[in-house]
Amino acid sequence: MSGFHVSVGEQVAFSKTVGESDVYLFAGITGDLNGLHVNEHYMSGTSYGRRIAHGALLVGFMSTTSTMMIARCDEKGGETPVSLGFDRIRFTAPVFINDTVNVTYTVAEIDEKRRRALSDIEVVNQRGETVAVAQHIIKWVPQT
């Protein structure tokens, strides 16, 4: 560990099998009832051949890993880590119902002067295919 809250190369990981209920609950919560996600018949006529999970659901899994990293930092005190958001989000392959996704969050850069860390996130399915990538920014703000 460096003198900062995180070190370059530090990682956390999260794994989840995307179930039918995940897709339907997410659709209901967000109102995104697009046939891509909830209409098997419609999707059977596409090159995907079946329904795909919401990209935003994958971003939720990315958020899980950022929260895991923040929880590590929160224990160190003195400053409060907050998420400044996700950049360069790309969905590179579909995630189907019953796919297992493995999300890896890796600290890539530290800017001690600006009190920030930039991390790379990669989501890989059970076949070893990268299905999504993003970058995440954490900023540390002084506690009062």
DOTI-488287 format. One line per field, with one value per residue (C-alpha): residue in three letters; x, y, z; residue number from 1. Coordinates in pm, 1 decimal, padded with zeros to 6 digits. Each point is the difference from the previous one (the first is absolute). Layout:
# residues N
residu	(ALA, ...)
east	(X, ...)
north	(Y, ...)
up	(Z, ...)
num	(NUM, ...)
END
This chain:
# residues 144
residu	(MET, SER, GLY, PHE, HIS, VAL, SER, VAL, GLY, GLU, GLN, VAL, ALA, PHE, SER, LYS, THR, VAL, GLY, GLU, SER, ASP, VAL, TYR, LEU, PHE, ALA, GLY, ILE, THR, GLY, ASP, LEU, ASN, GLY, LEU, HIS, VAL, ASN, GLU, HIS, TYR, MET, SER, GLY, THR, SER, TYR, GLY, ARG, ARG, ILE, ALA, HIS, GLY, ALA, LEU, LEU, VAL, GLY, PHE, MET, SER, THR, THR, SER, THR, MET, MET, ILE, ALA, ARG, CYS, ASP, GLU, LYS, GLY, GLY, GLU, THR, PRO, VAL, SER, LEU, GLY, PHE, ASP, ARG, ILE, ARG, PHE, THR, ALA, PRO, VAL, PHE, ILE, ASN, ASP, THR, VAL, ASN, VAL, THR, TYR, THR, VAL, ALA, GLU, ILE, ASP, GLU, LYS, ARG, ARG, ARG, ALA, LEU, SER, ASP, ILE, GLU, VAL, VAL, ASN, GLN, ARG, GLY, GLU, THR, VAL, ALA, VAL, ALA, GLN, HIS, ILE, ILE, LYS, TRP, VAL, PRO, GLN, THR)
east	(00000.0, 00131.4, -00042.7, -00329.4, -00323.5, 00048.8, 00291.3, 00034.7, -00082.7, -00227.8, -00305.4, -00341.6, -00226.4, -00366.5, -00170.5, -00369.6, -00214.0, -00256.3, -00337.0, -00336.6, -00118.4, 00293.7, -00102.9, -00373.1, 00048.3, 00244.3, -00244.9, -00277.8, 00209.5, 00134.5, -00298.7, 00227.4, -00233.7, 00161.3, -00051.8, 00377.5, -00034.6, -00352.9, -00126.4, 00147.2, -00203.9, 00117.2, 00363.0, -00017.5, -00016.8, 00326.9, 00362.0, 00014.5, -00274.9, -00112.8, -00049.3, 00294.2, 00053.4, -00015.8, 00332.2, -00094.2, -00032.8, 00366.5, 00082.7, -00175.4, 00239.5, 00288.3, -00135.5, 00010.6, 00375.6, 00054.2, -00190.5, 00219.5, 00311.8, -00149.2, -00081.9, 00369.6, 00095.5, -00272.8, 00160.5, 00315.5, -00166.9, 00088.7, -00169.1, -00324.3, 00022.7, -00277.3, -00069.4, 00033.1, -00146.0, 00079.9, 00166.6, 00059.8, -00267.9, -00017.8, -00210.1, 00214.2, -00208.6, -00348.8, -00074.7, -00270.7, -00223.5, 00191.4, 00340.8, 00238.5, 00184.1, 00326.2, 00070.4, 00357.4, 00074.5, 00367.2, 00152.8, 00188.0, 00108.8, 00030.6, -00001.9, 00089.0, -00009.0, -00361.5, -00084.5, -00123.7, 00048.2, -00091.2, -00083.2, -00058.1, -00298.4, -00034.5, -00302.6, 00066.6, -00250.2, 00043.1, 00142.9, 00282.3, -00148.0, 00023.6, -00357.6, 00048.2, 00269.2, 00004.7, 00207.6, -00100.3, 00113.2, 00015.2, 00067.0, 00090.5, -00156.6, 00101.3, -00208.6, -00125.9)
north	(00000.0, 00345.0, 00308.0, 00048.4, -00188.9, -00244.2, -00126.4, -00044.3, -00361.8, -00049.4, -00205.9, -00115.9, -00244.4, -00096.5, -00292.0, -00053.2, -00223.2, 00219.6, -00156.9, 00053.2, 00174.3, 00245.2, 00108.9, 00027.4, 00178.5, 00244.3, 00058.4, 00071.0, 00230.5, 00203.4, -00021.7, -00133.3, -00266.1, -00007.1, -00326.8, -00052.8, -00086.7, -00134.5, -00146.2, -00341.4, -00037.0, 00336.7, -00077.4, -00348.2, 00175.5, 00188.4, -00106.4, -00025.8, -00262.0, 00074.9, 00278.7, 00203.2, 00163.4, 00377.2, 00177.3, 00215.5, -00318.5, -00067.5, 00354.4, -00089.0, -00292.4, 00237.6, 00222.5, -00297.7, -00028.4, 00373.9, -00021.2, -00292.7, 00210.5, 00302.5, -00219.3, -00090.1, 00368.3, 00113.2, -00202.9, 00215.8, 00321.6, 00365.6, 00041.8, -00125.4, -00180.5, 00085.8, -00116.2, 00262.8, -00242.0, -00230.8, 00094.9, -00180.0, -00262.4, -00245.4, -00313.5, -00221.2, -00318.2, -00103.2, -00143.5, -00263.5, -00126.7, -00269.1, 00139.8, 00044.0, 00329.8, 00064.0, 00367.4, 00105.0, 00349.3, 00100.7, 00327.4, 00135.4, 00352.9, 00213.4, 00378.4, 00084.9, 00375.0, -00013.2, -00275.9, -00236.0, -00350.9, -00127.1, -00368.6, -00234.5, -00233.1, -00309.4, -00230.0, -00349.2, -00281.5, -00368.1, -00059.1, 00245.9, 00263.9, 00363.7, 00128.3, 00349.0, 00244.6, 00334.3, 00234.3, 00122.9, 00304.7, 00020.9, 00332.3, 00040.3, 00298.5, 00129.2, -00103.3, 00279.2)
up	(00000.0, -00088.8, 00218.9, -00184.1, 00067.1, -00290.8, -00205.5, -00374.6, -00078.3, 00302.5, -00099.2, 00109.3, -00182.4, -00009.4, -00175.6, -00072.2, -00216.3, -00174.5, 00064.1, -00158.7, 00315.6, -00016.7, -00348.4, 00078.0, 00332.0, -00160.4, -00286.6, 00249.5, 00217.6, -00292.6, -00233.3, -00276.6, -00137.8, -00343.3, -00187.1, -00001.6, 00366.9, 00053.1, -00328.2, -00081.4, -00321.0, -00133.1, 00079.9, -00153.9, -00338.7, 00056.4, -00036.8, 00380.4, -00006.5, 00356.9, 00251.4, 00128.8, 00337.4, 00034.0, -00036.5, 00295.5, 00208.5, -00077.3, 00111.2, 00325.8, 00040.9, -00072.2, 00275.8, 00235.2, -00052.7, 00042.5, 00328.7, 00105.4, -00065.6, 00177.9, 00301.9, 00026.4, -00008.1, 00236.9, 00278.9, -00020.7, 00119.3, -00040.4, -00336.7, -00150.2, -00335.0, -00246.6, -00353.2, -00270.6, -00251.6, -00286.9, -00327.9, -00329.6, 00061.5, -00287.2, -00045.2, -00221.5, -00007.9, 00112.2, 00341.9, -00013.8, 00279.1, 00194.7, -00098.9, 00290.9, -00001.8, 00181.5, 00069.8, 00076.2, 00130.9, -00014.1, 00119.6, -00304.1, 00095.2, 00311.6, 00008.5, 00360.1, -00066.1, -00124.8, 00255.1, -00271.6, -00129.6, -00345.8, -00029.2, -00291.4, 00008.6, -00214.8, -00014.8, -00137.5, -00052.9, 00081.6, -00350.7, 00066.7, -00232.1, 00102.3, -00002.0, 00147.0, 00104.7, 00177.8, 00208.1, 00344.1, 00196.4, 00379.3, 00173.3, 00365.1, 00176.0, 00343.5, 00296.7, 00223.5)
num	(1, 2, 3, 4, 5, 6, 7, 8, 9, 10, 11, 12, 13, 14, 15, 16, 17, 18, 19, 20, 21, 22, 23, 24, 25, 26, 27, 28, 29, 30, 31, 32, 33, 34, 35, 36, 37, 38, 39, 40, 41, 42, 43, 44, 45, 46, 47, 48, 49, 50, 51, 52, 53, 54, 55, 56, 57, 58, 59, 60, 61, 62, 63, 64, 65, 66, 67, 68, 69, 70, 71, 72, 73, 74, 75, 76, 77, 78, 79, 80, 81, 82, 83, 84, 85, 86, 87, 88, 89, 90, 91, 92, 93, 94, 95, 96, 97, 98, 99, 100, 101, 102, 103, 104, 105, 106, 107, 108, 109, 110, 111, 112, 113, 114, 115, 116, 117, 118, 119, 120, 121, 122, 123, 124, 125, 126, 127, 128, 129, 130, 131, 132, 133, 134, 135, 136, 137, 138, 139, 140, 141, 142, 143, 144)
END
